[in-house]
Amino acid sequence: MKPLLGVYNKKEDTSYIASLEPYTGKYFFSFGQIIGFDEHAIYTIIESSDLKRMWDGKDEYNDFESTYPEQIKRLREKFSTVREDGNPFLVIYSIN
């Protein structure tokens, strides 16, 4: 069973279901550990070592750079370097 996130927009009476697995659908990297949410966003933490694998472009199982070239490019533009033993990253998913 894979984890899912359901978001319902009560103003427009619409809903969206997202898979909380990495490399699928709308979200590129692992959704992370949810630490909070409100009506505007979901707040998660992703370990630096997990982000470092993607920033490097590949690991022993995945070639992120050839499969997700635009996402890796944007990741490297945002962060000039990622240390494997660095602090976790706070990721904010906006709910529009």
Biotite code that builds the C-alpha atoms (Angstrom):
import biotite.structure as struc

atoms = struc.array([
    struc.Atom([0.000, 0.000, 0.000], chain_id="A", res_id=1, res_name="MET", atom_name="CA", element="C"),
    struc.Atom([1.519, 3.316, -0.995], chain_id="A", res_id=2, res_name="LYS", atom_name="CA", element="C"),
    struc.Atom([0.984, 6.491, 1.041], chain_id="A", res_id=3, res_name="PRO", atom_name="CA", element="C"),
    struc.Atom([-1.317, 9.091, -0.503], chain_id="A", res_id=4, res_name="LEU", atom_name="CA", element="C"),
    struc.Atom([-2.169, 12.696, 0.248], chain_id="A", res_id=5, res_name="LEU", atom_name="CA", element="C"),
    struc.Atom([-5.616, 14.063, -0.510], chain_id="A", res_id=6, res_name="GLY", atom_name="CA", element="C"),
    struc.Atom([-6.160, 17.812, -0.802], chain_id="A", res_id=7, res_name="VAL", atom_name="CA", element="C"),
    struc.Atom([-9.670, 19.229, -1.093], chain_id="A", res_id=8, res_name="TYR", atom_name="CA", element="C"),
    struc.Atom([-10.343, 22.789, -2.292], chain_id="A", res_id=9, res_name="ASN", atom_name="CA", element="C"),
    struc.Atom([-13.649, 23.748, -0.706], chain_id="A", res_id=10, res_name="LYS", atom_name="CA", element="C"),
    struc.Atom([-13.886, 27.045, -2.640], chain_id="A", res_id=11, res_name="LYS", atom_name="CA", element="C"),
    struc.Atom([-13.751, 25.296, -6.016], chain_id="A", res_id=12, res_name="GLU", atom_name="CA", element="C"),
    struc.Atom([-15.166, 21.951, -4.846], chain_id="A", res_id=13, res_name="ASP", atom_name="CA", element="C"),
    struc.Atom([-12.205, 20.064, -6.331], chain_id="A", res_id=14, res_name="THR", atom_name="CA", element="C"),
    struc.Atom([-9.770, 17.548, -4.936], chain_id="A", res_id=15, res_name="SER", atom_name="CA", element="C"),
    struc.Atom([-6.282, 16.300, -5.768], chain_id="A", res_id=16, res_name="TYR", atom_name="CA", element="C"),
    struc.Atom([-4.673, 13.013, -4.738], chain_id="A", res_id=17, res_name="ILE", atom_name="CA", element="C"),
    struc.Atom([-0.862, 12.828, -4.718], chain_id="A", res_id=18, res_name="ALA", atom_name="CA", element="C"),
    struc.Atom([1.352, 9.827, -4.165], chain_id="A", res_id=19, res_name="SER", atom_name="CA", element="C"),
    struc.Atom([3.839, 10.486, -1.382], chain_id="A", res_id=20, res_name="LEU", atom_name="CA", element="C"),
    struc.Atom([6.521, 8.382, -3.027], chain_id="A", res_id=21, res_name="GLU", atom_name="CA", element="C"),
    struc.Atom([9.679, 9.813, -4.558], chain_id="A", res_id=22, res_name="PRO", atom_name="CA", element="C"),
    struc.Atom([10.104, 10.251, -8.318], chain_id="A", res_id=23, res_name="TYR", atom_name="CA", element="C"),
    struc.Atom([6.390, 10.039, -9.065], chain_id="A", res_id=24, res_name="THR", atom_name="CA", element="C"),
    struc.Atom([3.869, 12.504, -10.326], chain_id="A", res_id=25, res_name="GLY", atom_name="CA", element="C"),
    struc.Atom([3.961, 16.132, -9.313], chain_id="A", res_id=26, res_name="LYS", atom_name="CA", element="C"),
    struc.Atom([6.594, 15.837, -6.578], chain_id="A", res_id=27, res_name="TYR", atom_name="CA", element="C"),
    struc.Atom([10.171, 14.846, -7.407], chain_id="A", res_id=28, res_name="PHE", atom_name="CA", element="C"),
    struc.Atom([11.902, 13.896, -4.175], chain_id="A", res_id=29, res_name="PHE", atom_name="CA", element="C"),
    struc.Atom([10.684, 12.081, -1.127], chain_id="A", res_id=30, res_name="SER", atom_name="CA", element="C"),
    struc.Atom([7.801, 13.847, 0.562], chain_id="A", res_id=31, res_name="PHE", atom_name="CA", element="C"),
    struc.Atom([9.716, 13.658, 3.819], chain_id="A", res_id=32, res_name="GLY", atom_name="CA", element="C"),
    struc.Atom([8.521, 13.574, 7.389], chain_id="A", res_id=33, res_name="GLN", atom_name="CA", element="C"),
    struc.Atom([5.482, 15.818, 7.832], chain_id="A", res_id=34, res_name="ILE", atom_name="CA", element="C"),
    struc.Atom([6.092, 18.133, 10.773], chain_id="A", res_id=35, res_name="ILE", atom_name="CA", element="C"),
    struc.Atom([3.036, 20.326, 10.381], chain_id="A", res_id=36, res_name="GLY", atom_name="CA", element="C"),
    struc.Atom([0.430, 21.810, 8.089], chain_id="A", res_id=37, res_name="PHE", atom_name="CA", element="C"),
    struc.Atom([-2.054, 24.621, 7.917], chain_id="A", res_id=38, res_name="ASP", atom_name="CA", element="C"),
    struc.Atom([-4.536, 25.947, 5.369], chain_id="A", res_id=39, res_name="GLU", atom_name="CA", element="C"),
    struc.Atom([-1.686, 27.309, 3.209], chain_id="A", res_id=40, res_name="HIS", atom_name="CA", element="C"),
    struc.Atom([1.051, 24.652, 3.236], chain_id="A", res_id=41, res_name="ALA", atom_name="CA", element="C"),
    struc.Atom([2.392, 21.277, 4.321], chain_id="A", res_id=42, res_name="ILE", atom_name="CA", element="C"),
    struc.Atom([5.756, 21.417, 6.136], chain_id="A", res_id=43, res_name="TYR", atom_name="CA", element="C"),
    struc.Atom([8.119, 18.463, 5.865], chain_id="A", res_id=44, res_name="THR", atom_name="CA", element="C"),
    struc.Atom([11.727, 17.625, 6.635], chain_id="A", res_id=45, res_name="ILE", atom_name="CA", element="C"),
    struc.Atom([14.018, 15.752, 4.234], chain_id="A", res_id=46, res_name="ILE", atom_name="CA", element="C"),
    struc.Atom([17.352, 14.383, 5.379], chain_id="A", res_id=47, res_name="GLU", atom_name="CA", element="C"),
    struc.Atom([20.370, 16.013, 3.769], chain_id="A", res_id=48, res_name="SER", atom_name="CA", element="C"),
    struc.Atom([21.749, 12.614, 2.724], chain_id="A", res_id=49, res_name="SER", atom_name="CA", element="C"),
    struc.Atom([18.574, 11.905, 0.695], chain_id="A", res_id=50, res_name="ASP", atom_name="CA", element="C"),
    struc.Atom([18.790, 15.253, -1.099], chain_id="A", res_id=51, res_name="LEU", atom_name="CA", element="C"),
    struc.Atom([22.540, 14.811, -1.678], chain_id="A", res_id=52, res_name="LYS", atom_name="CA", element="C"),
    struc.Atom([21.968, 11.653, -3.751], chain_id="A", res_id=53, res_name="ARG", atom_name="CA", element="C"),
    struc.Atom([19.735, 13.591, -6.122], chain_id="A", res_id=54, res_name="MET", atom_name="CA", element="C"),
    struc.Atom([22.005, 16.642, -6.183], chain_id="A", res_id=55, res_name="TRP", atom_name="CA", element="C"),
    struc.Atom([24.891, 14.329, -7.195], chain_id="A", res_id=56, res_name="ASP", atom_name="CA", element="C"),
    struc.Atom([22.789, 13.201, -10.159], chain_id="A", res_id=57, res_name="GLY", atom_name="CA", element="C"),
    struc.Atom([22.857, 9.464, -9.543], chain_id="A", res_id=58, res_name="LYS", atom_name="CA", element="C"),
    struc.Atom([23.322, 6.687, -7.041], chain_id="A", res_id=59, res_name="ASP", atom_name="CA", element="C"),
    struc.Atom([23.861, 2.960, -7.384], chain_id="A", res_id=60, res_name="GLU", atom_name="CA", element="C"),
    struc.Atom([20.189, 2.409, -8.306], chain_id="A", res_id=61, res_name="TYR", atom_name="CA", element="C"),
    struc.Atom([19.052, 5.579, -10.111], chain_id="A", res_id=62, res_name="ASN", atom_name="CA", element="C"),
    struc.Atom([20.337, 7.960, -12.761], chain_id="A", res_id=63, res_name="ASP", atom_name="CA", element="C"),
    struc.Atom([18.411, 11.062, -11.699], chain_id="A", res_id=64, res_name="PHE", atom_name="CA", element="C"),
    struc.Atom([20.217, 13.420, -14.062], chain_id="A", res_id=65, res_name="GLU", atom_name="CA", element="C"),
    struc.Atom([19.227, 11.599, -17.252], chain_id="A", res_id=66, res_name="SER", atom_name="CA", element="C"),
    struc.Atom([15.713, 10.749, -16.069], chain_id="A", res_id=67, res_name="THR", atom_name="CA", element="C"),
    struc.Atom([14.892, 14.131, -14.436], chain_id="A", res_id=68, res_name="TYR", atom_name="CA", element="C"),
    struc.Atom([17.226, 16.673, -16.078], chain_id="A", res_id=69, res_name="PRO", atom_name="CA", element="C"),
    struc.Atom([15.093, 19.769, -15.391], chain_id="A", res_id=70, res_name="GLU", atom_name="CA", element="C"),
    struc.Atom([14.485, 18.895, -11.743], chain_id="A", res_id=71, res_name="GLN", atom_name="CA", element="C"),
    struc.Atom([18.190, 18.244, -11.097], chain_id="A", res_id=72, res_name="ILE", atom_name="CA", element="C"),
    struc.Atom([19.097, 21.500, -12.852], chain_id="A", res_id=73, res_name="LYS", atom_name="CA", element="C"),
    struc.Atom([16.673, 23.467, -10.643], chain_id="A", res_id=74, res_name="ARG", atom_name="CA", element="C"),
    struc.Atom([17.946, 21.690, -7.530], chain_id="A", res_id=75, res_name="LEU", atom_name="CA", element="C"),
    struc.Atom([21.539, 22.651, -8.332], chain_id="A", res_id=76, res_name="ARG", atom_name="CA", element="C"),
    struc.Atom([20.514, 26.229, -9.098], chain_id="A", res_id=77, res_name="GLU", atom_name="CA", element="C"),
    struc.Atom([18.875, 26.507, -5.672], chain_id="A", res_id=78, res_name="LYS", atom_name="CA", element="C"),
    struc.Atom([21.768, 24.917, -3.752], chain_id="A", res_id=79, res_name="PHE", atom_name="CA", element="C"),
    struc.Atom([25.399, 25.357, -4.741], chain_id="A", res_id=80, res_name="SER", atom_name="CA", element="C"),
    struc.Atom([26.291, 22.304, -2.649], chain_id="A", res_id=81, res_name="THR", atom_name="CA", element="C"),
    struc.Atom([24.576, 19.751, -0.411], chain_id="A", res_id=82, res_name="VAL", atom_name="CA", element="C"),
    struc.Atom([26.506, 18.041, 2.370], chain_id="A", res_id=83, res_name="ARG", atom_name="CA", element="C"),
    struc.Atom([25.529, 14.472, 3.140], chain_id="A", res_id=84, res_name="GLU", atom_name="CA", element="C"),
    struc.Atom([26.021, 15.064, 6.863], chain_id="A", res_id=85, res_name="ASP", atom_name="CA", element="C"),
    struc.Atom([24.317, 18.476, 6.801], chain_id="A", res_id=86, res_name="GLY", atom_name="CA", element="C"),
    struc.Atom([21.185, 19.625, 8.569], chain_id="A", res_id=87, res_name="ASN", atom_name="CA", element="C"),
    struc.Atom([17.820, 18.381, 7.312], chain_id="A", res_id=88, res_name="PRO", atom_name="CA", element="C"),
    struc.Atom([16.017, 20.496, 4.717], chain_id="A", res_id=89, res_name="PHE", atom_name="CA", element="C"),
    struc.Atom([12.672, 22.084, 5.485], chain_id="A", res_id=90, res_name="LEU", atom_name="CA", element="C"),
    struc.Atom([10.408, 21.681, 2.475], chain_id="A", res_id=91, res_name="VAL", atom_name="CA", element="C"),
    struc.Atom([7.195, 23.663, 2.177], chain_id="A", res_id=92, res_name="ILE", atom_name="CA", element="C"),
    struc.Atom([4.509, 22.435, -0.208], chain_id="A", res_id=93, res_name="TYR", atom_name="CA", element="C"),
    struc.Atom([2.091, 25.292, -0.925], chain_id="A", res_id=94, res_name="SER", atom_name="CA", element="C"),
    struc.Atom([-1.569, 24.470, -1.130], chain_id="A", res_id=95, res_name="ILE", atom_name="CA", element="C"),
    struc.Atom([-3.139, 26.819, -3.641], chain_id="A", res_id=96, res_name="ASN", atom_name="CA", element="C"),
])
